Amino acid sequence: MPRRKTLWRNTRNVISCQGEQLNNENVTSEAPENVVSNVRETLENMQKQLQSIEDIIQDLS
């Protein structure tokens, strides 16, 4: 269980950092569109992964 909580914490940190990047107009206006698109896609995938981790932790609790 501690390993899953660590994975959960790390995934939340990545989501937070990528969300901050996407909310920063300086980053999104100056970065190439394909980079911004990749960050959005990665963020979406990480959010799905986080939900899966939370579901597993819930099932194990």
C-alpha positions in Angstrom: 0.0 0.0 0.0 2.8 2.6 0.7 4.1 2.0 -2.8 0.7 2.8 -4.3 0.4 5.9 -2.1 3.8 7.1 -3.3 2.8 6.5 -6.9 -0.4 8.4 -6.2 1.5 11.3 -4.7 4.0 11.4 -7.6 1.2 11.3 -10.2 -0.6 14.2 -8.4 2.7 16.2 -8.5 3.1 15.6 -12.3 -0.5 16.6 -12.9 -0.1 19.8 -10.8 3.1 20.8 -12.7 1.6 20.2 -16.1 -1.6 22.0 -15.1 0.5 25.0 -14.1 2.3 25.0 -17.4 -1.0 24.9 -19.3 -2.4 27.7 -17.2 0.7 29.9 -17.8 -0.2 32.0 -20.8 3.5 32.8 -21.4 4.2 29.1 -21.8 1.2 28.3 -24.0 1.6 31.4 -26.2 5.3 30.9 -26.9 5.5 27.1 -27.1 4.9 25.3 -30.4 1.4 24.0 -30.7 2.5 20.4 -30.9 4.3 20.8 -27.6 1.3 22.3 -25.9 -0.9 19.5 -27.4 1.5 16.9 -26.1 1.4 18.4 -22.6 -2.4 18.4 -22.7 -2.5 14.8 -23.9 0.0 13.7 -21.2 -2.1 15.6 -18.6 -5.2 13.8 -19.7 -3.5 10.4 -19.5 -2.0 11.2 -16.1 -5.5 12.1 -14.8 -6.8 8.8 -16.0 -3.9 7.0 -14.4 -4.5 8.9 -11.1 -8.2 7.8 -11.2 -7.1 4.2 -11.6 -4.7 4.5 -8.7 -7.3 6.0 -6.5 -9.7 3.2 -7.4 -7.1 0.6 -6.5 -6.4 2.3 -3.2 -10.1 2.5 -2.5 -10.6 -1.2 -3.2 -7.7 -2.2 -1.0 -8.9 0.0 1.9 
